[in-house]
Amino acid sequence: MITLYPWLLPYYQQRIDAFQQGYGHHALLFQAEQGLGVEQLLSALGHWLMCQQPQHQQPCQQCHHCHLFQAHTHPDIYTLAPIENKDIGVDQVREVNEKINQHAQQGGNKLIYVQGVSRLTEAAANAMLKTLEEPRPNTYFLLSAEASAPVMPTIYSRCQTQKLAIPSQESAVTWLQQQTTQAIGDIQTALRISYGRPLHALALLEQGLLEKRREFLRQFWLFYRKRSPLELLPFFDKPLLFQQLDWLLAFLSDALKARLQIHTHWLCQDLAAGVQQLSQQQNAQALLRATEIIQKVRTDLSQINAVNQELILLDGLTQLITDVFEG
Ligand SMILES: [Zn+2]
């Protein structure tokens, strides 16, 4: 049996149905947020396409192609992905183009995975376009792109595109309960602050990050009380920096919601007392300004050379004091 996260199963079934009924598309593009496991969907579809004698919706697991697939040694499968986080270059695409113009070494289908379509350079995308436009027989493309990343319209229009939905909260919680023994309250919190993405939530739970989040926000609260940026600074943890800023943003925007009498869809329900307290002490304009400042810090940090990290943080925290808390 193919292993698939439950929220991916309907997409798999739909696509396989289409192939079985003879109208499967040669280039399938899936747009998905990180933390939904889109790679697993691509792999499962690829396995079915390579199998010589699939049993209904399942690859047979017996044929030579299945064995090669499972050993990751199938010579007619190619993967285009960023190498060492560099964009996918035109040479990589040309190399694959050359190979798919030859006969399949195993006499079956040929398969090209493209992981991160928006990471193709313009030249690479153009080189791929021709193969996408004039599909060769028995050649399939399975592509993925991050939901928020732009895909070149020329590529987009040659593919059958589908956006993966965030699973329902109920089904995500059920799945998480099967993966971890942690308390239901923590599972729900992890899922909320992961914006519903189950794999992201599981990673938070397994790495003990909920505890780190509470501690970090506790330190933020002390900073708020004492107005001392230099005391909060050491609690920013380089590998967790963006998560920490996201936790802080969630806390601040919940306080803004509370101030505006919006009591649903809070991300920090587990810290409701702190959220309420901040919302009573700061007006809506101040809370909005606070989220803007932290959002700007986050953007700057993602764009600017890491050498300045501490300065950017310090500047943002100082602005919180001057513009918001004492503004
Ligand atoms: Zn097979």
py3Dmol code that shows the C-alpha trace and the ligand (Angstrom):
import py3Dmol

protein = """\
ATOM      1  CA  MET A   1       0.000   0.000   0.000  1.00  0.00           C
ATOM      2  CA  ILE A   2       1.078   3.554  -0.750  1.00  0.00           C
ATOM      3  CA  THR A   3       1.728   5.592   2.381  1.00  0.00           C
ATOM      4  CA  LEU A   4      -0.009   8.942   2.296  1.00  0.00           C
ATOM      5  CA  TYR A   5      -1.002  11.496   4.869  1.00  0.00           C
ATOM      6  CA  PRO A   6      -4.805  11.368   5.055  1.00  0.00           C
ATOM      7  CA  TRP A   7      -5.249  14.931   3.763  1.00  0.00           C
ATOM      8  CA  LEU A   8      -3.303  14.053   0.606  1.00  0.00           C
ATOM      9  CA  LEU A   9      -5.341  10.973  -0.249  1.00  0.00           C
ATOM     10  CA  PRO A  10      -8.188  12.731  -2.143  1.00  0.00           C
ATOM     11  CA  TYR A  11      -5.673  14.492  -4.418  1.00  0.00           C
ATOM     12  CA  TYR A  12      -3.956  11.186  -5.137  1.00  0.00           C
ATOM     13  CA  GLN A  13      -7.229   9.428  -5.899  1.00  0.00           C
ATOM     14  CA  GLN A  14      -8.455  12.187  -8.214  1.00  0.00           C
ATOM     15  CA  ARG A  15      -5.273  12.201 -10.264  1.00  0.00           C
ATOM     16  CA  ILE A  16      -5.074   8.415 -10.513  1.00  0.00           C
ATOM     17  CA  ASP A  17      -8.754   8.307 -11.528  1.00  0.00           C
ATOM     18  CA  ALA A  18      -7.936  10.707 -14.342  1.00  0.00           C
ATOM     19  CA  PHE A  19      -5.031   8.565 -15.554  1.00  0.00           C
ATOM     20  CA  GLN A  20      -7.121   5.417 -15.386  1.00  0.00           C
ATOM     21  CA  GLN A  21      -9.866   7.036 -17.417  1.00  0.00           C
ATOM     22  CA  GLY A  22      -7.359   8.187 -20.017  1.00  0.00           C
ATOM     23  CA  TYR A  23      -7.404  11.935 -19.477  1.00  0.00           C
ATOM     24  CA  GLY A  24      -4.452  12.268 -17.116  1.00  0.00           C
ATOM     25  CA  HIS A  25      -2.315  15.330 -17.760  1.00  0.00           C
ATOM     26  CA  HIS A  26       1.394  14.985 -18.518  1.00  0.00           C
ATOM     27  CA  ALA A  27       2.364  17.846 -16.201  1.00  0.00           C
ATOM     28  CA  LEU A  28       0.832  18.125 -12.754  1.00  0.00           C
ATOM     29  CA  LEU A  29       1.704  21.121 -10.621  1.00  0.00           C
ATOM     30  CA  PHE A  30       0.792  21.204  -6.930  1.00  0.00           C
ATOM     31  CA  GLN A  31       0.971  24.431  -4.971  1.00  0.00           C
ATOM     32  CA  ALA A  32       1.228  23.853  -1.254  1.00  0.00           C
ATOM     33  CA  GLU A  33       2.262  25.477   1.970  1.00  0.00           C
ATOM     34  CA  GLN A  34       5.231  23.966   3.758  1.00  0.00           C
ATOM     35  CA  GLY A  35       4.177  21.456   6.376  1.00  0.00           C
ATOM     36  CA  LEU A  36       1.599  19.631   4.268  1.00  0.00           C
ATOM     37  CA  GLY A  37       4.003  17.010   2.905  1.00  0.00           C
ATOM     38  CA  VAL A  38       3.455  17.665  -0.812  1.00  0.00           C
ATOM     39  CA  GLU A  39       6.661  15.672  -1.561  1.00  0.00           C
ATOM     40  CA  GLN A  40       4.883  12.541  -0.398  1.00  0.00           C
ATOM     41  CA  LEU A  41       2.034  13.151  -2.861  1.00  0.00           C
ATOM     42  CA  LEU A  42       4.470  13.648  -5.735  1.00  0.00           C
ATOM     43  CA  SER A  43       6.336  10.498  -4.805  1.00  0.00           C
ATOM     44  CA  ALA A  44       3.167   8.393  -4.601  1.00  0.00           C
ATOM     45  CA  LEU A  45       1.892   9.628  -7.970  1.00  0.00           C
ATOM     46  CA  GLY A  46       5.321   9.018  -9.462  1.00  0.00           C
ATOM     47  CA  HIS A  47       5.407   5.479  -8.139  1.00  0.00           C
ATOM     48  CA  TRP A  48       2.012   4.682  -9.674  1.00  0.00           C
ATOM     49  CA  LEU A  49       3.068   6.179 -13.025  1.00  0.00           C
ATOM     50  CA  MET A  50       6.258   4.116 -13.138  1.00  0.00           C
ATOM     51  CA  CYS A  51       4.675   0.794 -12.128  1.00  0.00           C
ATOM     52  CA  GLN A  52       4.129  -1.576 -15.068  1.00  0.00           C
ATOM     53  CA  GLN A  53       1.057  -3.293 -13.642  1.00  0.00           C
ATOM     54  CA  PRO A  54      -0.683  -1.134 -11.052  1.00  0.00           C
ATOM     55  CA  GLN A  55      -3.461  -2.806  -9.107  1.00  0.00           C
ATOM     56  CA  HIS A  56      -6.258  -0.277  -9.360  1.00  0.00           C
ATOM     57  CA  GLN A  57      -5.001   2.741  -7.433  1.00  0.00           C
ATOM     58  CA  GLN A  58      -1.927   1.029  -6.002  1.00  0.00           C
ATOM     59  CA  PRO A  59       1.438   0.283  -7.577  1.00  0.00           C
ATOM     60  CA  CYS A  60       2.013  -3.487  -7.586  1.00  0.00           C
ATOM     61  CA  GLN A  61       5.241  -3.363  -5.528  1.00  0.00           C
ATOM     62  CA  GLN A  62       6.336  -6.503  -7.425  1.00  0.00           C
ATOM     63  CA  CYS A  63       7.493  -5.432 -10.857  1.00  0.00           C
ATOM     64  CA  HIS A  64      11.034  -4.468 -11.770  1.00  0.00           C
ATOM     65  CA  HIS A  65      10.033  -0.799 -12.010  1.00  0.00           C
ATOM     66  CA  CYS A  66       8.553  -0.821  -8.516  1.00  0.00           C
ATOM     67  CA  HIS A  67      11.750  -2.354  -7.145  1.00  0.00           C
ATOM     68  CA  LEU A  68      13.890   0.275  -8.857  1.00  0.00           C
ATOM     69  CA  PHE A  69      11.536   2.997  -7.647  1.00  0.00           C
ATOM     70  CA  GLN A  70      11.697   1.831  -4.055  1.00  0.00           C
ATOM     71  CA  ALA A  71      15.486   1.585  -4.172  1.00  0.00           C
ATOM     72  CA  HIS A  72      15.631   5.160  -5.554  1.00  0.00           C
ATOM     73  CA  THR A  73      17.692   3.839  -8.459  1.00  0.00           C
ATOM     74  CA  HIS A  74      15.217   4.020 -11.360  1.00  0.00           C
ATOM     75  CA  PRO A  75      17.265   5.334 -14.302  1.00  0.00           C
ATOM     76  CA  ASP A  76      14.262   7.017 -15.969  1.00  0.00           C
ATOM     77  CA  ILE A  77      13.398   9.255 -13.036  1.00  0.00           C
ATOM     78  CA  TYR A  78      14.996  12.696 -12.900  1.00  0.00           C
ATOM     79  CA  THR A  79      14.769  15.324 -10.197  1.00  0.00           C
ATOM     80  CA  LEU A  80      15.202  19.048 -10.627  1.00  0.00           C
ATOM     81  CA  ALA A  81      15.632  20.809  -7.301  1.00  0.00           C
ATOM     82  CA  PRO A  82      17.690  23.667  -5.873  1.00  0.00           C
ATOM     83  CA  ILE A  83      21.202  22.472  -5.056  1.00  0.00           C
ATOM     84  CA  GLU A  84      22.649  23.881  -1.834  1.00  0.00           C
ATOM     85  CA  ASN A  85      19.761  26.333  -1.831  1.00  0.00           C
ATOM     86  CA  LYS A  86      20.801  27.797  -5.205  1.00  0.00           C
ATOM     87  CA  ASP A  87      18.114  28.343  -7.853  1.00  0.00           C
ATOM     88  CA  ILE A  88      17.588  25.612 -10.442  1.00  0.00           C
ATOM     89  CA  GLY A  89      19.881  26.557 -13.301  1.00  0.00           C
ATOM     90  CA  VAL A  90      19.572  26.168 -17.052  1.00  0.00           C
ATOM     91  CA  ASP A  91      22.326  23.527 -17.181  1.00  0.00           C
ATOM     92  CA  GLN A  92      20.381  21.279 -14.861  1.00  0.00           C
ATOM     93  CA  VAL A  93      17.323  21.549 -17.102  1.00  0.00           C
ATOM     94  CA  ARG A  94      19.287  21.009 -20.323  1.00  0.00           C
ATOM     95  CA  GLU A  95      20.839  17.873 -18.925  1.00  0.00           C
ATOM     96  CA  VAL A  96      17.409  16.446 -18.129  1.00  0.00           C
ATOM     97  CA  ASN A  97      16.032  17.559 -21.511  1.00  0.00           C
ATOM     98  CA  GLU A  98      18.752  15.621 -23.248  1.00  0.00           C
ATOM     99  CA  LYS A  99      18.014  12.470 -21.327  1.00  0.00           C
ATOM    100  CA  ILE A 100      14.272  12.518 -21.843  1.00  0.00           C
ATOM    101  CA  ASN A 101      14.793  12.851 -25.588  1.00  0.00           C
ATOM    102  CA  GLN A 102      16.419   9.428 -25.519  1.00  0.00           C
ATOM    103  CA  HIS A 103      14.607   6.140 -25.153  1.00  0.00           C
ATOM    104  CA  ALA A 104      13.639   5.156 -21.649  1.00  0.00           C
ATOM    105  CA  GLN A 105      16.372   2.902 -20.356  1.00  0.00           C
ATOM    106  CA  GLN A 106      13.877   0.535 -18.794  1.00  0.00           C
ATOM    107  CA  GLY A 107      11.399   0.751 -21.673  1.00  0.00           C
ATOM    108  CA  GLY A 108       8.606   2.232 -19.529  1.00  0.00           C
ATOM    109  CA  ASN A 109       7.574   5.731 -18.574  1.00  0.00           C
ATOM    110  CA  LYS A 110       9.904   8.610 -17.876  1.00  0.00           C
ATOM    111  CA  LEU A 111       9.351  10.885 -14.927  1.00  0.00           C
ATOM    112  CA  ILE A 112      10.688  14.310 -14.024  1.00  0.00           C
ATOM    113  CA  TYR A 113      10.175  15.752 -10.572  1.00  0.00           C
ATOM    114  CA  VAL A 114      10.524  19.508 -10.271  1.00  0.00           C
ATOM    115  CA  GLN A 115      10.762  20.531  -6.619  1.00  0.00           C
ATOM    116  CA  GLY A 116      10.183  24.254  -6.210  1.00  0.00           C
ATOM    117  CA  VAL A 117       9.094  25.532  -9.614  1.00  0.00           C
ATOM    118  CA  SER A 118       9.513  29.137  -8.529  1.00  0.00           C
ATOM    119  CA  ARG A 119      13.216  28.400  -7.978  1.00  0.00           C
ATOM    120  CA  LEU A 120      13.812  27.915 -11.717  1.00  0.00           C
ATOM    121  CA  THR A 121      15.879  30.756 -13.142  1.00  0.00           C
ATOM    122  CA  GLU A 122      14.274  32.457 -16.130  1.00  0.00           C
ATOM    123  CA  ALA A 123      16.627  30.701 -18.526  1.00  0.00           C
ATOM    124  CA  ALA A 124      15.935  27.362 -16.845  1.00  0.00           C
ATOM    125  CA  ALA A 125      12.176  27.919 -17.051  1.00  0.00           C
ATOM    126  CA  ASN A 126      12.454  28.758 -20.740  1.00  0.00           C
ATOM    127  CA  ALA A 127      14.495  25.626 -21.369  1.00  0.00           C
ATOM    128  CA  MET A 128      11.863  23.545 -19.630  1.00  0.00           C
ATOM    129  CA  LEU A 129       8.996  25.224 -21.426  1.00  0.00           C
ATOM    130  CA  LYS A 130       9.681  23.509 -24.724  1.00  0.00           C
ATOM    131  CA  THR A 131       9.508  20.041 -23.205  1.00  0.00           C
ATOM    132  CA  LEU A 132       6.346  20.971 -21.367  1.00  0.00           C
ATOM    133  CA  GLU A 133       4.745  22.387 -24.512  1.00  0.00           C
ATOM    134  CA  GLU A 134       5.473  19.431 -26.732  1.00  0.00           C
ATOM    135  CA  PRO A 135       5.030  16.528 -24.400  1.00  0.00           C
ATOM    136  CA  ARG A 136       6.843  13.398 -25.461  1.00  0.00           C
ATOM    137  CA  PRO A 137       5.015  10.113 -25.196  1.00  0.00           C
ATOM    138  CA  ASN A 138       5.278   8.319 -21.841  1.00  0.00           C
ATOM    139  CA  THR A 139       6.919  11.301 -20.189  1.00  0.00           C
ATOM    140  CA  TYR A 140       5.431  12.849 -17.077  1.00  0.00           C
ATOM    141  CA  PHE A 141       6.249  15.940 -15.050  1.00  0.00           C
ATOM    142  CA  LEU A 142       5.345  16.211 -11.383  1.00  0.00           C
ATOM    143  CA  LEU A 143       5.965  19.704 -10.077  1.00  0.00           C
ATOM    144  CA  SER A 144       5.598  21.440  -6.742  1.00  0.00           C
ATOM    145  CA  ALA A 145       5.663  25.070  -5.744  1.00  0.00           C
ATOM    146  CA  GLU A 146       5.306  26.864  -2.453  1.00  0.00           C
ATOM    147  CA  ALA A 147       1.826  28.346  -2.167  1.00  0.00           C
ATOM    148  CA  SER A 148       3.089  31.878  -1.681  1.00  0.00           C
ATOM    149  CA  ALA A 149       5.824  31.780  -4.337  1.00  0.00           C
ATOM    150  CA  PRO A 150       5.070  33.108  -7.809  1.00  0.00           C
ATOM    151  CA  VAL A 151       5.108  30.633 -10.696  1.00  0.00           C
ATOM    152  CA  MET A 152       5.961  31.927 -14.166  1.00  0.00           C
ATOM    153  CA  PRO A 153       2.698  32.189 -16.147  1.00  0.00           C
ATOM    154  CA  THR A 154       4.247  30.355 -19.100  1.00  0.00           C
ATOM    155  CA  ILE A 155       4.965  27.318 -16.919  1.00  0.00           C
ATOM    156  CA  TYR A 156       1.707  27.609 -15.019  1.00  0.00           C
ATOM    157  CA  SER A 157      -0.356  27.564 -18.200  1.00  0.00           C
ATOM    158  CA  ARG A 158       1.216  24.320 -19.459  1.00  0.00           C
ATOM    159  CA  CYS A 159       0.442  22.413 -16.293  1.00  0.00           C
ATOM    160  CA  GLN A 160      -2.667  21.145 -14.640  1.00  0.00           C
ATOM    161  CA  THR A 161      -2.462  23.043 -11.388  1.00  0.00           C
ATOM    162  CA  GLN A 162      -3.961  22.314  -8.029  1.00  0.00           C
ATOM    163  CA  LYS A 163      -3.606  24.101  -4.720  1.00  0.00           C
ATOM    164  CA  LEU A 164      -3.524  21.875  -1.638  1.00  0.00           C
ATOM    165  CA  ALA A 165      -5.985  22.936   1.050  1.00  0.00           C
ATOM    166  CA  ILE A 166      -5.183  23.077   4.766  1.00  0.00           C
ATOM    167  CA  PRO A 167      -6.892  20.018   6.319  1.00  0.00           C
ATOM    168  CA  SER A 168      -9.847  20.571   8.638  1.00  0.00           C
ATOM    169  CA  GLN A 169      -8.907  21.129  12.260  1.00  0.00           C
ATOM    170  CA  GLU A 170     -10.744  17.996  13.312  1.00  0.00           C
ATOM    171  CA  SER A 171      -8.922  15.700  10.909  1.00  0.00           C
ATOM    172  CA  ALA A 172      -5.559  17.298  11.659  1.00  0.00           C
ATOM    173  CA  VAL A 173      -6.051  16.846  15.420  1.00  0.00           C
ATOM    174  CA  THR A 174      -7.077  13.219  14.920  1.00  0.00           C
ATOM    175  CA  TRP A 175      -3.950  12.554  12.877  1.00  0.00           C
ATOM    176  CA  LEU A 176      -1.690  14.321  15.399  1.00  0.00           C
ATOM    177  CA  GLN A 177      -3.179  12.274  18.218  1.00  0.00           C
ATOM    178  CA  GLN A 178      -2.063   9.153  16.373  1.00  0.00           C
ATOM    179  CA  GLN A 179       1.490  10.492  16.109  1.00  0.00           C
ATOM    180  CA  THR A 180       2.115  11.785  19.619  1.00  0.00           C
ATOM    181  CA  THR A 181       1.029  11.141  23.193  1.00  0.00           C
ATOM    182  CA  GLN A 182       1.100  14.822  24.119  1.00  0.00           C
ATOM    183  CA  ALA A 183      -1.919  16.466  25.715  1.00  0.00           C
ATOM    184  CA  ILE A 184      -4.793  17.473  23.457  1.00  0.00           C
ATOM    185  CA  GLY A 185      -4.470  21.095  24.578  1.00  0.00           C
ATOM    186  CA  ASP A 186      -0.856  21.209  23.402  1.00  0.00           C
ATOM    187  CA  ILE A 187      -1.790  19.518  20.135  1.00  0.00           C
ATOM    188  CA  GLN A 188      -4.437  22.162  19.493  1.00  0.00           C
ATOM    189  CA  THR A 189      -2.054  24.981  20.374  1.00  0.00           C
ATOM    190  CA  ALA A 190       0.679  23.581  18.126  1.00  0.00           C
ATOM    191  CA  LEU A 191      -1.797  23.286  15.270  1.00  0.00           C
ATOM    192  CA  ARG A 192      -3.144  26.810  15.763  1.00  0.00           C
ATOM    193  CA  ILE A 193       0.270  28.467  15.812  1.00  0.00           C
ATOM    194  CA  SER A 194       1.212  26.369  12.756  1.00  0.00           C
ATOM    195  CA  TYR A 195      -1.774  27.836  10.895  1.00  0.00           C
ATOM    196  CA  GLY A 196      -3.296  24.368  10.542  1.00  0.00           C
ATOM    197  CA  ARG A 197      -0.312  22.639   8.949  1.00  0.00           C
ATOM    198  CA  PRO A 198      -0.090  19.232  10.632  1.00  0.00           C
ATOM    199  CA  LEU A 199       3.571  18.377   9.890  1.00  0.00           C
ATOM    200  CA  HIS A 200       4.660  21.761  11.167  1.00  0.00           C
ATOM    201  CA  ALA A 201       2.621  21.216  14.333  1.00  0.00           C
ATOM    202  CA  LEU A 202       4.137  17.767  14.828  1.00  0.00           C
ATOM    203  CA  ALA A 203       7.645  19.171  14.531  1.00  0.00           C
ATOM    204  CA  LEU A 204       6.825  21.801  17.182  1.00  0.00           C
ATOM    205  CA  LEU A 205       5.557  19.109  19.535  1.00  0.00           C
ATOM    206  CA  GLU A 206       8.422  16.703  18.948  1.00  0.00           C
ATOM    207  CA  GLN A 207      11.094  19.362  19.347  1.00  0.00           C
ATOM    208  CA  GLY A 208       9.609  20.752  22.561  1.00  0.00           C
ATOM    209  CA  LEU A 209       9.107  24.140  20.967  1.00  0.00           C
ATOM    210  CA  LEU A 210       5.816  24.893  22.727  1.00  0.00           C
ATOM    211  CA  GLU A 211       7.770  25.135  25.972  1.00  0.00           C
ATOM    212  CA  LYS A 212      10.336  27.388  24.296  1.00  0.00           C
ATOM    213  CA  ARG A 213       7.552  29.577  22.946  1.00  0.00           C
ATOM    214  CA  ARG A 214       5.992  30.029  26.386  1.00  0.00           C
ATOM    215  CA  GLU A 215       9.364  30.897  27.879  1.00  0.00           C
ATOM    216  CA  PHE A 216      10.136  33.345  25.083  1.00  0.00           C
ATOM    217  CA  LEU A 217       6.796  35.115  25.424  1.00  0.00           C
ATOM    218  CA  ARG A 218       7.270  35.204  29.198  1.00  0.00           C
ATOM    219  CA  GLN A 219      10.572  37.007  28.618  1.00  0.00           C
ATOM    220  CA  PHE A 220       8.808  39.353  26.222  1.00  0.00           C
ATOM    221  CA  TRP A 221       6.301  40.114  28.956  1.00  0.00           C
ATOM    222  CA  LEU A 222       9.145  40.976  31.356  1.00  0.00           C
ATOM    223  CA  PHE A 223      10.599  43.219  28.671  1.00  0.00           C
ATOM    224  CA  TYR A 224       7.232  44.914  28.327  1.00  0.00           C
ATOM    225  CA  ARG A 225       7.137  45.500  32.077  1.00  0.00           C
ATOM    226  CA  LYS A 226      10.754  46.610  32.489  1.00  0.00           C
ATOM    227  CA  ARG A 227      11.247  48.258  29.075  1.00  0.00           C
ATOM    228  CA  SER A 228      14.730  46.868  28.789  1.00  0.00           C
ATOM    229  CA  PRO A 229      15.651  45.633  25.270  1.00  0.00           C
ATOM    230  CA  LEU A 230      19.115  44.444  26.300  1.00  0.00           C
ATOM    231  CA  GLU A 231      17.563  41.942  28.702  1.00  0.00           C
ATOM    232  CA  LEU A 232      15.325  40.403  26.033  1.00  0.00           C
ATOM    233  CA  LEU A 233      18.003  40.287  23.351  1.00  0.00           C
ATOM    234  CA  PRO A 234      19.827  37.161  24.657  1.00  0.00           C
ATOM    235  CA  PHE A 235      16.573  35.178  24.479  1.00  0.00           C
ATOM    236  CA  PHE A 236      16.439  35.441  20.689  1.00  0.00           C
ATOM    237  CA  ASP A 237      17.792  32.151  19.442  1.00  0.00           C
ATOM    238  CA  LYS A 238      19.347  32.289  15.971  1.00  0.00           C
ATOM    239  CA  PRO A 239      17.966  29.033  14.551  1.00  0.00           C
ATOM    240  CA  LEU A 240      14.514  29.868  15.951  1.00  0.00           C
ATOM    241  CA  LEU A 241      14.539  33.564  15.186  1.00  0.00           C
ATOM    242  CA  PHE A 242      11.738  33.619  12.604  1.00  0.00           C
ATOM    243  CA  GLN A 243       9.571  31.280  14.639  1.00  0.00           C
ATOM    244  CA  GLN A 244      10.077  33.498  17.689  1.00  0.00           C
ATOM    245  CA  LEU A 245       9.028  36.564  15.722  1.00  0.00           C
ATOM    246  CA  ASP A 246       5.996  34.676  14.418  1.00  0.00           C
ATOM    247  CA  TRP A 247       5.049  33.686  17.980  1.00  0.00           C
ATOM    248  CA  LEU A 248       5.359  37.310  19.029  1.00  0.00           C
ATOM    249  CA  LEU A 249       3.313  38.499  16.046  1.00  0.00           C
ATOM    250  CA  ALA A 250       0.579  35.998  16.883  1.00  0.00           C
ATOM    251  CA  PHE A 251       0.518  37.235  20.480  1.00  0.00           C
ATOM    252  CA  LEU A 252       0.323  40.884  19.449  1.00  0.00           C
ATOM    253  CA  SER A 253      -2.326  40.354  16.809  1.00  0.00           C
ATOM    254  CA  ASP A 254      -4.430  38.354  19.264  1.00  0.00           C
ATOM    255  CA  ALA A 255      -4.202  41.292  21.681  1.00  0.00           C
ATOM    256  CA  LEU A 256      -5.388  43.551  18.878  1.00  0.00           C
ATOM    257  CA  LYS A 257      -8.312  41.199  18.191  1.00  0.00           C
ATOM    258  CA  ALA A 258      -9.180  41.196  21.885  1.00  0.00           C
ATOM    259  CA  ARG A 259      -9.087  44.991  21.916  1.00  0.00           C
ATOM    260  CA  LEU A 260     -11.482  45.025  18.963  1.00  0.00           C
ATOM    261  CA  GLN A 261     -13.783  42.578  20.758  1.00  0.00           C
ATOM    262  CA  ILE A 262     -13.016  39.761  18.337  1.00  0.00           C
ATOM    263  CA  HIS A 263     -12.914  36.608  20.408  1.00  0.00           C
ATOM    264  CA  THR A 264     -12.648  33.930  17.734  1.00  0.00           C
ATOM    265  CA  HIS A 265      -9.665  32.583  15.800  1.00  0.00           C
ATOM    266  CA  TRP A 266      -7.110  33.499  18.406  1.00  0.00           C
ATOM    267  CA  LEU A 267      -3.787  31.747  17.893  1.00  0.00           C
ATOM    268  CA  CYS A 268      -2.672  32.088  21.512  1.00  0.00           C
ATOM    269  CA  GLN A 269      -5.727  30.740  23.303  1.00  0.00           C
ATOM    270  CA  ASP A 270      -3.357  28.986  25.705  1.00  0.00           C
ATOM    271  CA  LEU A 271      -2.057  32.390  26.802  1.00  0.00           C
ATOM    272  CA  ALA A 272      -5.447  34.107  26.928  1.00  0.00           C
ATOM    273  CA  ALA A 273      -4.787  35.841  30.263  1.00  0.00           C
ATOM    274  CA  GLY A 274      -1.674  37.585  28.939  1.00  0.00           C
ATOM    275  CA  VAL A 275      -3.411  38.503  25.692  1.00  0.00           C
ATOM    276  CA  GLN A 276      -6.318  40.066  27.609  1.00  0.00           C
ATOM    277  CA  GLN A 277      -4.030  41.977  29.909  1.00  0.00           C
ATOM    278  CA  LEU A 278      -2.014  43.507  27.072  1.00  0.00           C
ATOM    279  CA  SER A 279      -5.215  44.413  25.226  1.00  0.00           C
ATOM    280  CA  GLN A 280      -6.519  46.259  28.279  1.00  0.00           C
ATOM    281  CA  GLN A 281      -3.326  48.267  28.690  1.00  0.00           C
ATOM    282  CA  GLN A 282      -2.737  49.258  25.057  1.00  0.00           C
ATOM    283  CA  ASN A 283      -5.180  50.825  22.606  1.00  0.00           C
ATOM    284  CA  ALA A 284      -5.883  49.390  19.153  1.00  0.00           C
ATOM    285  CA  GLN A 285      -3.662  51.853  17.363  1.00  0.00           C
ATOM    286  CA  ALA A 286      -0.711  51.032  19.608  1.00  0.00           C
ATOM    287  CA  LEU A 287      -1.221  47.299  19.138  1.00  0.00           C
ATOM    288  CA  LEU A 288      -1.439  47.720  15.389  1.00  0.00           C
ATOM    289  CA  ARG A 289       1.759  49.747  15.421  1.00  0.00           C
ATOM    290  CA  ALA A 290       3.458  47.020  17.509  1.00  0.00           C
ATOM    291  CA  THR A 291       2.604  44.318  14.940  1.00  0.00           C
ATOM    292  CA  GLU A 292       3.870  46.603  12.170  1.00  0.00           C
ATOM    293  CA  ILE A 293       7.194  47.099  13.937  1.00  0.00           C
ATOM    294  CA  ILE A 294       7.755  43.368  14.487  1.00  0.00           C
ATOM    295  CA  GLN A 295       6.629  42.581  10.936  1.00  0.00           C
ATOM    296  CA  LYS A 296       9.181  45.074   9.646  1.00  0.00           C
ATOM    297  CA  VAL A 297      11.908  43.517  11.798  1.00  0.00           C
ATOM    298  CA  ARG A 298      11.016  40.111  10.341  1.00  0.00           C
ATOM    299  CA  THR A 299      11.148  41.396   6.763  1.00  0.00           C
ATOM    300  CA  ASP A 300      14.435  43.211   7.340  1.00  0.00           C
ATOM    301  CA  LEU A 301      16.014  40.153   8.921  1.00  0.00           C
ATOM    302  CA  SER A 302      14.989  37.963   5.986  1.00  0.00           C
ATOM    303  CA  GLN A 303      16.492  40.383   3.495  1.00  0.00           C
ATOM    304  CA  ILE A 304      19.520  41.861   5.175  1.00  0.00           C
ATOM    305  CA  ASN A 305      22.917  40.346   5.819  1.00  0.00           C
ATOM    306  CA  ALA A 306      22.944  38.316   9.031  1.00  0.00           C
ATOM    307  CA  VAL A 307      25.758  40.423  10.500  1.00  0.00           C
ATOM    308  CA  ASN A 308      23.240  43.093  11.439  1.00  0.00           C
ATOM    309  CA  GLN A 309      20.747  40.763  13.137  1.00  0.00           C
ATOM    310  CA  GLU A 310      21.295  42.035  16.663  1.00  0.00           C
ATOM    311  CA  LEU A 311      21.152  45.663  15.601  1.00  0.00           C
ATOM    312  CA  ILE A 312      17.903  45.150  13.729  1.00  0.00           C
ATOM    313  CA  LEU A 313      16.346  43.402  16.733  1.00  0.00           C
ATOM    314  CA  LEU A 314      17.569  46.046  19.137  1.00  0.00           C
ATOM    315  CA  ASP A 315      16.226  48.798  16.936  1.00  0.00           C
ATOM    316  CA  GLY A 316      12.821  47.115  16.684  1.00  0.00           C
ATOM    317  CA  LEU A 317      12.572  46.574  20.451  1.00  0.00           C
ATOM    318  CA  THR A 318      13.554  50.161  21.126  1.00  0.00           C
ATOM    319  CA  GLN A 319      10.866  51.340  18.715  1.00  0.00           C
ATOM    320  CA  LEU A 320       8.306  49.244  20.570  1.00  0.00           C
ATOM    321  CA  ILE A 321       9.148  51.167  23.719  1.00  0.00           C
ATOM    322  CA  THR A 322       9.308  54.668  22.222  1.00  0.00           C
ATOM    323  CA  ASP A 323       6.469  54.391  19.651  1.00  0.00           C
ATOM    324  CA  VAL A 324       4.093  52.021  21.400  1.00  0.00           C
ATOM    325  CA  PHE A 325       4.504  51.463  25.127  1.00  0.00           C
ATOM    326  CA  GLU A 326       5.440  55.059  25.877  1.00  0.00           C
ATOM    327  CA  GLY A 327       3.998  56.624  22.728  1.00  0.00           C
TER     328      GLY A 327
END
"""
ligand_1 = """\
1
ZN
Zn 4.847 -2.319 -10.091
"""
view = py3Dmol.view(width=600, height=400)
view.addModel(protein, "pdb")
view.setStyle({"model": 0}, {"cartoon": {"style": "trace"}})
view.addModel(ligand_1, "xyz")
view.setStyle({"model": 1}, {"stick": {}})
view.zoomTo()
view.show()
